[in-house]
């Protein structure tokens, strides 16, 4: 009983701290939001991936750009499946360039290899929960327990 109370308190504090950090600095939440346009134009968002727990985010075949926050994010040319994980060649990275948070999935400089998947921090220190259009998923508690 006492162990359960302590664990509940720790989890409550962890969730409250995450919520406060996101409210104070919205860019503190990991983001890899997909857009149909090639320049992250307003009104063209197709999929939103926002969570402090996401690692791999597969790009939909209809998306043409991705808006990042709270990187670093690494780009790959392969994916196992939609909602799966990154595979293939590392194409580049976005390292918190807040002046240029939008990356074209089809063309970067002279590189025309399509980005099909992005990975937060190249897989370091993340737990791999991928969410769509949910800021704080209900399953966050089970991942917080696993991380203790």
Number of C-alpha atoms within 10 A of each C-alpha: 6 7 8 9 10 11 14 14 11 15 18 13 12 13 15 12 12 16 16 11 14 17 12 9 9 14 16 16 23 23 24 30 23 29 27 19 18 18 16 21 13 8 9 16 17 16 17 18 22 22 24 24 21 22 25 28 29 25 28 17 12 11 22 23 27 27 20 28 22 21 23 16 24 21 25 22 18 19 20 13 14 13 16 14 20 26 18 13 12 17 15 15 18 21 15 15 13 13 6 10 17 22 20 21 24 15 15 14 6 6 10 11 14 19 28 25 27 30 26 26 18 18 15 9 10 16 16 17 16 20 18 15 12 12 17 15 16 8 9 16 15 10 13 15 12 9 9 8
